[in-house]
Amino acid sequence: MKAAALKVDLIDKIEHANSRQLKEIYGLITNYFNSKSDVVEEWDLLPEYQKQQILKGLEEADAGLGTPAKEVIQKAREKYGLNG
């Protein structure tokens, strides 16, 4: 869709929005324009030692060295007397 068509479509949606929707649209647009233009991945914000531990854990899981989630959950339920 070309820019002009996008604008027309957005304006139409805004004109037909109810009060609640209009406030939500306004919030979304305001947040979008107030946010940083550079997208930062959460991974990039982690300290290096945490990245290394995560990578190590993924390697161990790929090698089959992990404990299945069902077993971990069952042990936690038994240990702490949890239901569910």
ABEGO torsion letter per residue (X at the ends): XBAAAAAAAAAAAAAABBAAAAAAAAAAAAAAAABBABBBBAAAABBAAAAAAAAAAAAAAAAGABBBAAAAAAAAAAAAGBBX
